[in-house]
């Protein structure tokens, strides 16, 4: 027999496993109960020596689930978030992706989370529809899965006007520069996804935003054409130069192919004709990000990116 801890405010202990059944007790957060039985999203429990009833799974966490949560937290500790997001309506955070997996707790609308991963699964009862599940981290001690349609991805306020109705499923800062008028400015690499795109794809375009020091505004330094991008979008440093890596899903639907981008220099779209630099000629396996002159004036902040 397992024990469980109440994690919801004013959790109802009911006569039957139905949300319309009579409430026997209202339990406070932190109260403990003995778990006698598990049916779908309900636990039959005993509170104290004499009171037995049913509680919704989203209102309690069993000791067994706590142990699994600790394992998930430890395994994901090294994972950098792909973006931040907000829960747009109350959502069950689950131990694993799936509509019938164990519920960790209910996340209230407005809860802030970090997005770590994204998977798709067949929707129960449907031969064609698929559910998108996001692996989220509401706090350093919590990790779980929520349905993707209950989550709104964040868009950095300074580039929100350029989003063009894309969902920014991945947002990474790749550089910071100091503008004499605007102050400190971030450069971004973005994973963009249109609503209704292939559900197995995390993003379908990559876009790089840099800052024009003369005109004091953001500009698109690079943007890919259609791609089958999947998490993770990774950023790094090649000496003093920012770099990033994306992964593309191969046609087999399972293999992730890495694409490395380093030392960007330019504001053109992928596929434009350009002169190859020496490093690009030596490393034909690299994807070229095209040549452009960066407007950052000082040698300390200049980022001439090529391959």
C-alpha positions as CSV (number, residue, x, y, z in Angstrom):
1,X,0.0,0.0,0.0
2,X,1.3,3.4,-1.0
3,X,0.9,6.8,0.6
4,X,0.2,10.1,-1.1
5,X,0.5,13.8,-0.3
6,X,-2.2,16.3,-1.2
7,X,-0.7,18.9,-3.6
8,X,-3.8,20.9,-4.5
9,X,-5.6,23.6,-2.5
10,X,-8.9,22.6,-1.0
11,X,-8.7,19.0,-2.4
12,X,-12.0,17.1,-2.2
13,X,-12.3,13.6,-0.8
14,X,-15.5,12.3,-2.5
15,X,-17.9,9.5,-1.9
16,X,-17.5,8.1,-5.5
17,X,-15.0,8.5,-8.3
18,X,-16.9,11.4,-9.9
19,X,-16.4,15.1,-9.8
20,X,-20.2,15.5,-9.1
21,X,-20.1,13.0,-6.2
22,X,-20.7,14.2,-2.6
23,X,-17.7,15.7,-0.8
24,X,-16.8,13.9,2.4
25,X,-13.8,16.1,3.4
26,X,-11.9,19.0,2.1
27,X,-8.1,18.4,2.6
28,X,-5.4,21.0,2.9
29,X,-2.1,20.9,0.9
30,X,0.4,18.6,2.7
31,X,-2.2,16.2,4.2
32,X,-1.3,12.5,3.7
33,X,-3.6,9.7,2.8
34,X,-3.2,5.9,2.2
35,X,-3.8,4.8,-1.3
36,X,-6.1,1.7,-1.6
37,X,-6.9,1.6,-5.3
38,X,-6.2,3.3,-8.6
39,X,-8.8,3.7,-11.3
40,X,-8.2,5.9,-14.3
41,X,-7.7,9.5,-12.9
42,X,-8.9,8.6,-9.5
43,X,-7.4,7.1,-6.3
44,X,-9.5,5.4,-3.6
45,X,-7.9,6.5,-0.4
46,X,-8.2,6.4,3.4
47,X,-7.8,9.6,5.4
48,X,-7.3,9.0,9.1
49,X,-8.6,5.8,10.7
50,X,-12.2,5.8,9.4
51,X,-12.7,8.0,6.3
52,X,-12.5,6.4,2.9
53,X,-13.3,7.9,-0.5
54,X,-12.0,9.0,-3.8
55,X,-9.6,11.8,-4.9
56,X,-8.7,13.0,-8.3
57,X,-5.2,12.0,-9.3
58,X,-4.3,15.6,-10.0
59,X,-4.8,16.6,-6.4
60,X,-2.3,14.1,-4.8
61,X,1.2,12.7,-5.5
62,X,2.0,9.2,-4.4
63,X,5.4,8.3,-2.9
64,X,6.1,6.1,-5.9
65,X,5.4,9.1,-8.2
66,X,7.7,11.3,-6.1
67,X,10.6,8.9,-6.6
68,X,10.0,8.9,-10.4
69,X,9.9,12.7,-10.3
70,X,13.2,12.9,-8.6
71,X,14.7,10.6,-11.3
72,X,13.3,12.9,-14.0
73,X,14.6,16.0,-12.3
74,X,18.1,14.5,-12.0
75,X,18.1,13.3,-15.6
76,X,17.0,16.7,-17.0
77,X,19.2,18.9,-14.8
78,X,21.8,19.3,-17.5
79,X,19.2,20.2,-20.2
80,X,19.1,23.9,-21.3
81,X,15.6,25.2,-22.0
82,X,14.6,25.6,-25.7
83,X,12.4,28.5,-24.7
84,X,10.2,29.7,-21.9
85,X,6.4,29.6,-22.0
86,X,3.2,30.1,-20.1
87,X,0.3,27.7,-19.3
88,X,-2.7,29.3,-20.9
89,X,-5.3,27.2,-19.1
90,X,-5.2,24.7,-16.2
91,X,-3.2,21.7,-17.3
92,X,-2.3,18.3,-15.8
93,X,1.5,17.9,-15.6
94,X,2.2,14.2,-16.2
95,X,5.0,11.9,-15.4
96,X,5.2,10.7,-19.0
97,X,3.6,12.0,-22.3
98,X,0.2,10.5,-22.7
99,X,-3.4,11.1,-21.6
100,X,-3.5,8.2,-19.2
101,X,-0.1,8.5,-17.6
102,X,0.4,9.4,-13.9
103,X,-0.4,13.0,-13.0
104,X,2.2,14.9,-11.0
105,X,0.0,17.9,-10.3
106,X,-2.3,20.4,-11.9
107,X,-0.6,23.6,-13.3
108,X,-2.7,26.7,-13.0
109,X,-3.3,29.1,-15.9
110,X,-0.5,31.6,-16.0
111,X,2.2,29.2,-14.6
112,X,5.6,30.0,-16.1
113,X,7.6,27.0,-17.4
114,X,10.8,26.2,-19.3
115,X,10.3,24.0,-22.3
116,X,12.9,21.2,-22.6
117,X,11.6,18.8,-25.2
118,X,8.7,18.1,-27.5
119,X,7.2,14.8,-28.7
120,X,4.1,13.7,-30.7
121,X,2.0,10.6,-29.9
122,X,-1.1,9.1,-31.5
123,X,-4.3,10.5,-29.9
124,X,-6.3,7.8,-28.1
125,X,-9.4,6.9,-30.1
126,X,-8.3,8.5,-33.3
127,X,-6.5,6.8,-36.3
128,X,-5.2,10.1,-37.8
129,X,-4.9,12.7,-35.1
130,X,-1.7,13.2,-33.0
131,X,-1.1,14.9,-29.6
132,X,1.9,17.2,-29.1
133,X,3.4,16.9,-25.6
134,X,5.9,19.3,-24.1
135,X,8.5,18.4,-21.4
136,X,8.4,21.4,-19.1
137,X,10.2,22.6,-16.0
138,X,8.0,24.8,-13.7
139,X,10.8,25.0,-11.1
140,X,14.2,23.4,-10.5
141,X,12.6,20.6,-8.5
142,X,9.8,19.8,-10.9
143,X,9.7,18.3,-14.4
144,X,6.8,16.8,-16.3
145,X,4.8,16.7,-19.5
146,X,1.8,18.8,-20.6
147,X,-0.3,18.9,-23.7
148,X,1.2,21.4,-26.2
149,X,-2.1,23.1,-27.0
150,X,-2.3,24.3,-23.4
151,X,1.0,26.2,-23.7
152,X,1.9,29.6,-25.2
153,X,5.6,30.0,-26.2
154,X,7.2,33.3,-25.3
155,X,8.5,35.8,-27.8
156,X,11.2,38.2,-26.7
157,X,9.6,41.6,-26.5
158,X,12.3,43.4,-28.4
159,X,11.7,41.3,-31.6
160,X,8.0,40.5,-31.2
161,X,7.1,42.8,-34.0
162,X,9.0,40.6,-36.5
163,X,7.4,37.3,-35.6
164,X,5.1,37.2,-38.7
165,X,2.7,34.9,-36.9
166,X,5.4,32.2,-36.4
167,X,5.5,30.4,-33.1
168,X,9.0,30.7,-31.6
169,X,9.5,27.2,-30.4
170,X,13.2,27.8,-29.7
171,X,14.8,31.1,-28.6
172,X,18.5,31.4,-27.8
173,X,20.7,34.4,-27.2
174,X,23.9,34.1,-29.2
175,X,25.6,37.5,-28.5
176,X,25.2,40.8,-26.6
177,X,26.4,44.2,-27.9
178,X,26.3,47.7,-26.4
179,X,24.4,50.3,-28.4
180,X,25.1,54.0,-27.5
181,X,21.4,54.8,-27.6
182,X,19.6,51.5,-26.8
183,X,22.0,50.1,-24.3
184,X,22.7,46.4,-24.1
185,X,21.2,44.4,-27.0
186,X,20.7,40.7,-27.5
187,X,21.3,38.9,-30.7
188,X,19.0,35.9,-31.2
189,X,18.8,32.6,-33.1
190,X,15.2,31.5,-33.4
191,X,13.5,28.3,-34.3
192,X,10.2,29.3,-36.1
193,X,7.1,27.2,-36.6
194,X,3.9,28.0,-38.4
195,X,0.7,26.8,-36.7
196,X,-0.6,23.7,-38.6
197,X,2.9,22.6,-39.7
198,X,4.0,18.9,-39.6
199,X,3.4,17.9,-35.9
200,X,6.7,15.9,-35.9
201,X,8.7,19.0,-36.7
202,X,9.8,21.3,-33.8
203,X,10.6,24.2,-36.1
204,X,10.7,24.7,-39.9
205,X,13.0,27.7,-40.2
206,X,16.0,29.2,-38.4
207,X,16.2,33.0,-38.2
208,X,19.1,35.0,-36.8
209,X,18.5,38.5,-35.5
210,X,21.4,40.9,-35.1
211,X,21.6,44.6,-34.3
212,X,22.4,47.4,-36.8
213,X,24.5,49.9,-34.7
214,X,24.1,52.7,-37.3
215,X,20.4,52.5,-37.7
216,X,19.8,51.3,-34.1
217,X,17.4,48.5,-35.0
218,X,17.2,44.7,-35.4
219,X,17.8,43.1,-38.8
220,X,17.5,39.5,-40.1
221,X,21.1,38.4,-40.5
222,X,20.2,34.9,-41.8
223,X,17.1,32.9,-42.4
224,X,16.9,29.3,-43.7
225,X,14.3,28.0,-46.1
226,X,12.1,25.1,-45.2
227,X,13.7,22.5,-42.9
228,X,12.7,19.6,-40.7
229,X,14.2,21.0,-37.5
230,X,14.0,19.2,-34.2
231,X,15.2,19.9,-30.7
232,X,17.7,20.7,-29.3
233,X,18.8,24.0,-30.8
234,X,22.2,24.5,-29.2
235,X,24.4,27.6,-29.0
236,X,28.1,27.7,-28.3
237,X,31.3,29.7,-28.9
238,X,34.1,29.2,-31.4
239,X,36.9,31.3,-29.9
240,X,35.4,34.7,-29.7
241,X,32.7,33.9,-32.3
242,X,29.2,32.7,-31.5
243,X,28.0,29.5,-33.1
244,X,25.0,27.3,-33.0
245,X,23.9,23.8,-34.0
246,X,20.5,22.6,-35.3
247,X,19.3,19.1,-36.0
248,X,17.2,18.0,-38.9
249,X,14.9,15.0,-38.9
250,X,15.7,12.6,-41.7
251,X,13.1,10.9,-43.9
252,X,13.1,7.8,-41.7
253,X,11.4,9.9,-39.0
254,X,14.0,8.9,-36.3
255,X,17.5,10.0,-37.2
256,X,18.6,13.5,-36.2
257,X,21.2,15.0,-38.6
258,X,23.3,17.8,-37.0
259,X,24.0,21.0,-38.9
260,X,26.7,23.3,-37.5
261,X,26.7,27.1,-38.0
262,X,29.6,29.3,-36.9
263,X,31.0,32.8,-37.5
264,X,28.0,34.3,-39.3
265,X,28.6,37.3,-41.6
266,X,25.5,38.5,-43.5
267,X,21.9,39.4,-44.1
268,X,20.8,37.1,-46.9
269,X,18.6,34.0,-47.2
270,X,20.1,30.6,-47.5
271,X,20.8,29.6,-51.1
272,X,22.0,33.0,-52.4
273,X,25.1,32.9,-54.5
274,X,28.2,34.2,-52.6
275,X,31.9,34.0,-52.5
276,X,33.3,31.1,-50.4
277,X,35.7,32.0,-47.6
278,X,38.9,30.0,-47.0
279,X,37.4,28.2,-44.0
280,X,34.4,27.2,-46.0
281,X,36.6,25.8,-48.8
282,X,38.6,23.8,-46.2
283,X,35.4,22.5,-44.5
284,X,32.9,21.6,-47.2
285,X,30.9,19.6,-44.7
286,X,29.8,22.8,-43.0
287,X,26.6,24.7,-43.9
288,X,27.5,28.1,-45.1
289,X,25.6,31.1,-43.6
290,X,26.7,33.5,-46.3
291,X,28.9,36.6,-46.2
292,X,27.8,39.9,-44.9
293,X,29.4,42.9,-43.1
294,X,28.3,43.2,-39.5
295,X,27.6,46.7,-38.4
296,X,29.1,46.3,-34.9
297,X,31.9,48.9,-34.9
298,X,34.5,47.8,-32.3
299,X,36.9,44.9,-32.5
300,X,35.7,43.8,-29.0
301,X,32.2,43.1,-30.2
302,X,32.7,42.5,-33.9
303,X,31.4,39.1,-35.0
304,X,32.4,38.2,-38.6
305,X,30.7,34.8,-39.1
306,X,31.5,32.4,-41.9
307,X,32.4,28.8,-42.3
